[in-house]
Amino acid sequence: MKRFGTTTALLAALTLGTVAGCAGDGQHDSVGQYVDDAAITARVKAAIVADPRLKATEINVETARGVVQLSGFVSSADDVASAASAARTVKGVQSVRNDLRLK
């Protein structure tokens, strides 16, 4: 019986250690946050590709904690606004940092 209690306690400690290891802190994102940000990035890129006025190859998209950053060079001010608008329509986007520049 004592062995069963020790094994259970050890298993519980390992489980808690594993769960705590997946938690994010102020410096690092959790695995779940990373996956969420990657999904948001993919959906923003898809929204940009779907806009026929935009050249998706000229626009870089990065996401951190729901904040999308757009960077790169585009042909017109309308393209800057269109890319930001497309990004804002994506579910999960908290805000958009538009660092796009004109060629």
DSSP file (Angstrom, degrees, kcal/mol; ACC not computed):
  #  RESIDUE AA STRUCTURE BP1 BP2  ACC     N-H-->O    O-->H-N    N-H-->O    O-->H-N    TCO  KAPPA ALPHA  PHI   PSI    X-CA   Y-CA   Z-CA
    1    1 A M     >        0   0    0      0, 0.0     4,-1.7     0, 0.0     5,-0.1   0.000 360.0 360.0 360.0 -40.6    0.0    0.0    0.0
    2    2 A K  H  >  +     0   0    0      1,-0.2     4,-2.1     2,-0.2     5,-0.2   0.888 360.0  54.0 -63.0 -37.5    2.8    2.4    0.8
    3    3 A R  H  > S+     0   0    0      1,-0.2     4,-2.5     2,-0.2    -1,-0.2   0.889 105.2  53.6 -63.4 -38.7    4.3    1.8   -2.6
    4    4 A F  H  > S+     0   0    0      1,-0.2     4,-2.2     2,-0.2    -1,-0.2   0.893 109.1  49.1 -62.4 -40.3    1.0    2.7   -4.2
    5    5 A G  H  X S+     0   0    0     -4,-1.7     4,-2.3     2,-0.2    -2,-0.2   0.881 111.8  48.4 -66.7 -39.9    0.9    6.1   -2.3
    6    6 A T  H  X S+     0   0    0     -4,-2.1     4,-2.5     2,-0.2    -2,-0.2   0.907 111.9  49.1 -66.6 -42.6    4.5    6.9   -3.3
    7    7 A T  H  X S+     0   0    0     -4,-2.5     4,-2.5     2,-0.2    -2,-0.2   0.903 111.7  49.0 -63.8 -41.8    3.9    6.1   -6.9
    8    8 A T  H  X S+     0   0    0     -4,-2.2     4,-2.5     2,-0.2    -2,-0.2   0.914 111.6  48.8 -64.6 -43.0    0.7    8.2   -6.9
    9    9 A A  H  X S+     0   0    0     -4,-2.3     4,-2.2     2,-0.2    -2,-0.2   0.904 112.4  48.4 -63.8 -41.2    2.6   11.2   -5.3
   10   10 A L  H  X S+     0   0    0     -4,-2.5     4,-2.4     2,-0.2    -2,-0.2   0.915 111.9  49.1 -64.5 -43.8    5.4   10.9   -7.8
   11   11 A L  H  X S+     0   0    0     -4,-2.5     4,-2.3     1,-0.2    -2,-0.2   0.903 111.1  50.1 -62.9 -41.5    3.0   10.7  -10.8
   12   12 A A  H  X S+     0   0    0     -4,-2.5     4,-2.5     2,-0.2    -1,-0.2   0.907 110.3  50.1 -63.9 -41.6    1.1   13.8   -9.5
   13   13 A A  H  X S+     0   0    0     -4,-2.2     4,-2.2     1,-0.2    -2,-0.2   0.908 111.4  48.3 -64.5 -41.9    4.4   15.7   -9.1
   14   14 A L  H  X S+     0   0    0     -4,-2.4     4,-2.2     2,-0.2    -1,-0.2   0.904 111.6  50.2 -64.6 -40.7    5.4   14.9  -12.6
   15   15 A T  H  X S+     0   0    0     -4,-2.3     4,-2.4     2,-0.2    -2,-0.2   0.932 111.7  47.0 -63.9 -45.8    2.1   15.9  -14.0
   16   16 A L  H  X S+     0   0    0     -4,-2.5     4,-2.6     1,-0.2    -1,-0.2   0.883 111.5  52.1 -63.8 -38.0    2.1   19.2  -12.2
   17   17 A G  H  X S+     0   0    0     -4,-2.2     4,-1.7     2,-0.2    -1,-0.2   0.886 110.1  48.7 -64.5 -38.9    5.7   19.9  -13.4
   18   18 A T  H  X S+     0   0    0     -4,-2.2     4,-0.8     2,-0.2    -2,-0.2   0.924 112.9  46.6 -67.2 -44.5    4.7   19.2  -16.9
   19   19 A V  H >X S+     0   0    0     -4,-2.4     3,-0.9     1,-0.2     4,-0.6   0.914 112.3  50.3 -64.9 -42.9    1.6   21.4  -16.8
   20   20 A A  H >< S+     0   0    0     -4,-2.6     3,-0.8     1,-0.2    -1,-0.2   0.844 104.7  59.2 -64.4 -32.5    3.6   24.2  -15.1
   21   21 A G  H 3< S+     0   0    0     -4,-1.7    -1,-0.2     1,-0.2    -2,-0.2   0.740 103.2  52.4 -68.0 -22.8    6.3   23.9  -17.8
   22   22 A C  H << S+     0   0    0     -3,-0.9     9,-0.7    -4,-0.8    10,-0.3   0.569  87.4 103.0 -87.9 -10.7    3.7   24.7  -20.5
   23   23 A A  S << S-     0   0    0     -3,-0.8     2,-0.1    -4,-0.6     5,-0.1  -0.487  70.3-128.2 -75.2 142.4    2.5   27.8  -18.8
   24   24 A G        -     0   0    0     -2,-0.2     2,-0.2     3,-0.0     5,-0.2  -0.476  21.1-164.3 -84.3 159.4    3.8   31.1  -20.2
   25   25 A D        -     0   0    0      3,-1.9     5,-0.1    -2,-0.1    -1,-0.0  -0.624  45.3 -78.5-126.0-168.9    5.5   33.9  -18.3
   26   26 A G  S    S+     0   0    0     -2,-0.2     3,-0.1     1,-0.2    -2,-0.0   0.746 129.7  37.9 -65.9 -22.7    6.1   37.5  -19.0
   27   27 A Q  S    S+     0   0    0      1,-0.2     2,-0.4     2,-0.0    -1,-0.2   0.774 118.1  40.5 -99.2 -32.2    9.1   36.6  -21.2
   28   28 A H  S    S-     0   0    0     -5,-0.1    -3,-1.9     0, 0.0     2,-0.2  -0.919  72.9-127.8-126.8 145.3    8.0   33.4  -23.0
   29   29 A D        -     0   0    0     -2,-0.4     2,-0.1    -5,-0.2    -3,-0.1  -0.573  28.2-113.4 -87.1 152.8    4.7   32.3  -24.6
   30   30 A S     >  -     0   0    0     -2,-0.2     4,-2.2     1,-0.1     5,-0.2  -0.308  31.2-106.0 -74.4 167.5    3.0   29.1  -23.8
   31   31 A V  H  > S+     0   0    0     -9,-0.7     4,-2.3     1,-0.2     5,-0.2   0.904 122.4  53.3 -61.8 -40.6    2.7   26.4  -26.4
   32   32 A G  H  > S+     0   0    0    -10,-0.3     4,-2.5     1,-0.2    -1,-0.2   0.899 108.2  49.0 -61.9 -41.4   -1.0   27.2  -26.7
   33   33 A Q  H  > S+     0   0    0      2,-0.2     4,-2.8     1,-0.2    -1,-0.2   0.901 110.0  51.9 -65.4 -40.6   -0.3   30.9  -27.3
   34   34 A Y  H  X S+     0   0    0     -4,-2.2     4,-2.3     2,-0.2    -2,-0.2   0.917 111.3  46.9 -61.3 -43.7    2.3   30.0  -30.0
   35   35 A V  H  X S+     0   0    0     -4,-2.3     4,-2.2     2,-0.2    -2,-0.2   0.916 112.2  50.3 -65.6 -42.8   -0.2   27.8  -31.8
   36   36 A D  H  X S+     0   0    0     -4,-2.5     4,-2.4     1,-0.2    -2,-0.2   0.924 111.6  48.1 -60.5 -44.6   -2.9   30.5  -31.5
   37   37 A D  H  X S+     0   0    0     -4,-2.8     4,-2.6     1,-0.2    -1,-0.2   0.888 110.2  51.7 -64.8 -38.7   -0.5   33.1  -33.0
   38   38 A A  H  X S+     0   0    0     -4,-2.3     4,-2.1     2,-0.2    -1,-0.2   0.892 110.4  49.2 -64.6 -38.5    0.5   30.8  -35.8
   39   39 A A  H  X S+     0   0    0     -4,-2.2     4,-2.3     2,-0.2    -2,-0.2   0.909 111.0  49.5 -67.2 -41.3   -3.1   30.2  -36.7
   40   40 A I  H  X S+     0   0    0     -4,-2.4     4,-2.6     2,-0.2     5,-0.2   0.931 109.8  51.8 -62.0 -44.9   -3.8   33.9  -36.7
   41   41 A T  H  X S+     0   0    0     -4,-2.6     4,-2.5     1,-0.2    -2,-0.2   0.918 110.2  48.9 -57.1 -44.8   -0.8   34.5  -38.9
   42   42 A A  H  X S+     0   0    0     -4,-2.1     4,-2.1     1,-0.2    -1,-0.2   0.898 112.0  48.1 -63.7 -41.0   -2.0   31.9  -41.4
   43   43 A R  H  X S+     0   0    0     -4,-2.3     4,-2.1     2,-0.2    -1,-0.2   0.874 111.4  50.2 -69.3 -36.2   -5.5   33.4  -41.4
   44   44 A V  H  X S+     0   0    0     -4,-2.6     4,-2.2     2,-0.2    -2,-0.2   0.926 110.7  49.5 -65.9 -43.7   -4.2   36.9  -41.9
   45   45 A K  H  X S+     0   0    0     -4,-2.5     4,-2.5     1,-0.2    -2,-0.2   0.909 110.6  50.8 -60.6 -40.8   -2.0   35.7  -44.8
   46   46 A A  H  X S+     0   0    0     -4,-2.1     4,-2.1     1,-0.2    -1,-0.2   0.891 109.1  51.1 -64.2 -38.7   -5.0   34.0  -46.3
   47   47 A A  H  X S+     0   0    0     -4,-2.1     4,-0.7     2,-0.2    -1,-0.2   0.880 111.4  48.0 -65.6 -37.2   -7.1   37.2  -46.0
   48   48 A I  H >< S+     0   0    0     -4,-2.2     3,-0.7     1,-0.2     6,-0.3   0.904 111.2  49.8 -69.4 -41.4   -4.3   39.1  -47.8
   49   49 A V  H 3< S+     0   0    0     -4,-2.5    -2,-0.2     1,-0.2    -1,-0.2   0.870 106.4  57.3 -63.2 -36.1   -4.0   36.5  -50.6
   50   50 A A  H 3< S+     0   0    0     -4,-2.1    -1,-0.2    -5,-0.2    -2,-0.2   0.699  87.8  85.6 -70.5 -18.6   -7.8   36.7  -51.0
   51   51 A D    X<  -     0   0    0     -3,-0.7     3,-1.5    -4,-0.7     5,-0.1  -0.758  68.3-158.1 -85.6 111.1   -7.6   40.5  -51.7
   52   52 A P  T 3  S+     0   0    0      0, 0.0    -1,-0.2     0, 0.0    -2,-0.0   0.698  87.6  61.9 -66.3 -18.1   -6.9   40.8  -55.4
   53   53 A R  T 3  S+     0   0    0     -3,-0.0     2,-0.3     2,-0.0    26,-0.1   0.720  94.6  76.2 -77.7 -20.1   -5.5   44.3  -55.0
   54   54 A L  S <  S-     0   0    0     -3,-1.5     2,-0.9    -6,-0.3     3,-0.1  -0.680  71.9-140.8 -98.9 145.4   -2.6   43.1  -52.7
   55   55 A K    >   -     0   0    0     -2,-0.3     3,-2.1     1,-0.1     4,-0.3  -0.874  15.6-164.3-100.2 100.8    0.6   41.3  -53.6
   56   56 A A  G >  S+     0   0    0     -2,-0.9     3,-1.1     1,-0.3    -1,-0.1   0.752  82.9  66.0 -61.1 -26.1    0.9   38.9  -50.8
   57   57 A T  G 3  S+     0   0    0      1,-0.2    -1,-0.3    -3,-0.1    -8,-0.0   0.690  99.7  52.7 -70.2 -16.3    4.5   38.2  -51.6
   58   58 A E  G <  S+     0   0    0     -3,-2.1    15,-0.9    14,-0.1     2,-0.5   0.499  98.2  76.3 -94.5  -5.2    5.4   41.8  -50.6
   59   59 A I  E <   -A   72   0A   0     -3,-1.1     2,-0.4    -4,-0.3    13,-0.2  -0.928  62.7-159.3-116.9 123.5    3.7   41.7  -47.2
   60   60 A N  E     -A   71   0A   0     11,-3.5    11,-2.1    -2,-0.5     2,-0.4  -0.797   8.8-160.5 -97.5 141.0    5.2   39.9  -44.1
   61   61 A V  E     +A   70   0A   0     -2,-0.4     2,-0.3     9,-0.2     9,-0.2  -0.985  14.0 170.3-126.3 128.7    2.9   38.9  -41.3
   62   62 A E  E     -A   69   0A   0      7,-1.9     7,-3.3    -2,-0.4     2,-0.4  -0.985  12.7-160.2-132.9 146.3    4.0   38.1  -37.7
   63   63 A T  E     +A   68   0A   0     -2,-0.3     2,-0.4     5,-0.2     5,-0.2  -0.992  11.6 175.9-131.1 134.4    1.8   37.6  -34.7
   64   64 A A  E >  S-A   67   0A   0      3,-2.0     3,-1.8    -2,-0.4   -30,-0.1  -0.940  77.6 -21.8-137.7 114.6    2.6   37.8  -31.0
   65   65 A R  T 3  S-     0   0    0     -2,-0.4     3,-0.1     1,-0.3   -31,-0.1   0.864 127.4 -49.9  55.4  40.1   -0.1   37.4  -28.4
   66   66 A G  T 3  S+     0   0    0      1,-0.2    28,-2.9   -33,-0.2    29,-1.0   0.370 110.7 121.9  84.2  -5.5   -2.8   38.4  -30.9
   67   67 A V  E <   -Ab  64  95A   0     -3,-1.8    -3,-2.0    27,-0.2     2,-0.4  -0.830  51.3-152.1 -94.1 118.0   -1.0   41.5  -32.1
   68   68 A V  E     -Ab  63  96A   0     27,-2.6    29,-3.6    -2,-0.7     2,-0.5  -0.748   6.0-160.8 -93.9 132.0   -0.4   41.3  -35.8
   69   69 A Q  E     -Ab  62  97A   0     -7,-3.3    -7,-1.9    -2,-0.4     2,-0.5  -0.961   3.0-163.1-114.0 123.9    2.5   43.1  -37.3
   70   70 A L  E     +Ab  61  98A   0     27,-2.8    29,-2.8    -2,-0.5     2,-0.3  -0.887  18.2 165.2-103.4 133.3    2.5   43.8  -41.1
   71   71 A S  E     +Ab  60  99A   0    -11,-2.1   -11,-3.5    -2,-0.5     2,-0.3  -0.952  21.7  73.0-143.1 163.7    5.8   44.8  -42.7
   72   72 A G  E    S-Ab  59 100A   0     27,-0.6    29,-2.5    -2,-0.3     2,-0.4  -0.807  74.3 -62.4 127.8-169.4    7.2   45.0  -46.2
   73   73 A F  E     - b   0 101A   0    -15,-0.9     2,-0.3    -2,-0.3    29,-0.2  -0.967  44.0-179.0-123.7 132.1    6.8   47.3  -49.2
   74   74 A V  E     - b   0 102A   0     27,-2.8    29,-2.2    -2,-0.4   -20,-0.1  -0.800  33.2-118.7-126.1 168.6    3.7   48.0  -51.2
   75   75 A S  S    S+     0   0    0     -2,-0.3     2,-0.3    27,-0.2    27,-0.1   0.760  84.9  16.8 -81.6 -27.4    2.9   50.1  -54.2
   76   76 A S     >  -     0   0    0      1,-0.1     4,-1.4    25,-0.1     3,-0.2  -0.940  69.4-112.7-146.6 164.3    0.3   52.5  -52.9
   77   77 A A  H  > S+     0   0    0     -2,-0.3     4,-2.1     1,-0.2     5,-0.2   0.824 117.1  60.8 -64.9 -31.5   -1.3   54.0  -49.7
   78   78 A D  H  > S+     0   0    0      1,-0.2     4,-2.7     2,-0.2    -1,-0.2   0.878 101.5  52.8 -62.6 -36.8   -4.5   52.1  -50.6
   79   79 A D  H  > S+     0   0    0     -3,-0.2     4,-2.3     2,-0.2    -1,-0.2   0.873 106.5  52.9 -65.7 -37.4   -2.5   48.9  -50.4
   80   80 A V  H  X S+     0   0    0     -4,-1.4     4,-1.8     2,-0.2    -2,-0.2   0.948 113.8  42.4 -60.8 -49.2   -1.3   49.8  -46.9
   81   81 A A  H  X S+     0   0    0     -4,-2.1     4,-2.4     1,-0.2    -2,-0.2   0.883 113.2  52.6 -66.5 -39.7   -4.9   50.5  -45.8
   82   82 A S  H  X S+     0   0    0     -4,-2.7     4,-2.5     2,-0.2    -1,-0.2   0.898 108.7  49.6 -65.1 -40.9   -6.3   47.4  -47.5
   83   83 A A  H  X S+     0   0    0     -4,-2.3     4,-2.1     2,-0.2    -1,-0.2   0.916 112.5  47.1 -64.7 -43.2   -3.8   45.1  -45.8
   84   84 A A  H  X S+     0   0    0     -4,-1.8     4,-2.2    -5,-0.2    -2,-0.2   0.907 112.6  50.1 -64.3 -41.4   -4.5   46.5  -42.4
   85   85 A S  H  X S+     0   0    0     -4,-2.4     4,-1.1     1,-0.2    -2,-0.2   0.910 109.7  50.3 -63.3 -43.2   -8.2   46.2  -43.0
   86   86 A A  H  < S+     0   0    0     -4,-2.5     3,-0.4     1,-0.2     4,-0.4   0.901 111.1  49.6 -62.0 -41.0   -7.9   42.6  -44.1
   87   87 A A  H >< S+     0   0    0     -4,-2.1     3,-1.4     1,-0.2    -1,-0.2   0.892 106.0  56.0 -65.8 -39.9   -5.9   41.8  -41.0
   88   88 A R  H 3< S+     0   0    0     -4,-2.2    -1,-0.2     1,-0.3    -2,-0.2   0.751  99.3  61.3 -65.7 -23.8   -8.4   43.4  -38.7
   89   89 A T  T 3< S+     0   0    0     -4,-1.1     2,-0.3    -3,-0.4    -1,-0.3   0.618  81.8 103.4 -78.8 -11.0  -11.2   41.2  -40.0
   90   90 A V  S X  S-     0   0    0     -3,-1.4     3,-1.6    -4,-0.4     2,-0.1  -0.545  80.2-112.8 -79.4 133.0   -9.5   38.0  -38.9
   91   91 A K  T 3  S+     0   0    0     -2,-0.3     3,-0.1     1,-0.2   -48,-0.1  -0.397 100.3  26.9 -62.8 133.7  -10.9   36.4  -35.7
   92   92 A G  T 3  S+     0   0    0      1,-0.3     2,-0.5    -2,-0.1    -1,-0.2   0.230  82.0 132.5  98.9 -13.0   -8.4   36.5  -32.8
   93   93 A V    <   -     0   0    0     -3,-1.6    -1,-0.3     1,-0.2   -26,-0.2  -0.617  31.9-176.1 -75.5 120.9   -6.6   39.6  -33.9
   94   94 A Q        -     0   0    0    -28,-2.9     2,-0.3    -2,-0.5   -27,-0.2   0.890  66.6 -22.7 -81.9 -44.5   -6.3   42.0  -30.9
   95   95 A S  E     -b   67   0A   0    -29,-1.0   -27,-2.6    -8,-0.0     2,-0.4  -0.968  59.7-124.1-159.3 168.2   -4.7   44.8  -32.8
   96   96 A V  E     -b   68   0A   0     -2,-0.3     2,-0.7   -29,-0.2   -27,-0.2  -0.983   7.1-159.5-126.2 126.6   -2.6   45.5  -36.0
   97   97 A R  E     -b   69   0A   0    -29,-3.6   -27,-2.8    -2,-0.4     2,-1.0  -0.922  17.2-157.8-100.4 110.7    0.8   47.2  -36.1
   98   98 A N  E     +b   70   0A   0     -2,-0.7   -27,-0.1   -29,-0.2   -29,-0.1  -0.779  28.1 159.0 -98.2 100.3    1.0   48.4  -39.7
   99   99 A D  E     +b   71   0A   0    -29,-2.8   -27,-0.6    -2,-1.0    -1,-0.1   0.016  26.4 139.1-106.3  24.8    4.7   48.9  -40.6
  100  100 A L  E     -b   72   0A   0    -29,-0.2     2,-0.3   -20,-0.1   -27,-0.2  -0.446  36.1-157.0 -69.5 143.7    4.1   48.7  -44.4
  101  101 A R  E     -b   73   0A   0    -29,-2.5   -27,-2.8    -2,-0.1     2,-0.2  -0.893  17.0-111.7-122.5 151.8    6.1   51.2  -46.4
  102  102 A L  E      b   74   0A   0     -2,-0.3   -27,-0.2   -29,-0.2   -26,-0.1  -0.584 360.0 360.0 -80.2 144.5    5.6   52.6  -49.9
  103  103 A K              0   0    0    -29,-2.2    -1,-0.1    -2,-0.2   -28,-0.1   0.477 360.0 360.0 -69.3 360.0    8.0   51.6  -52.6
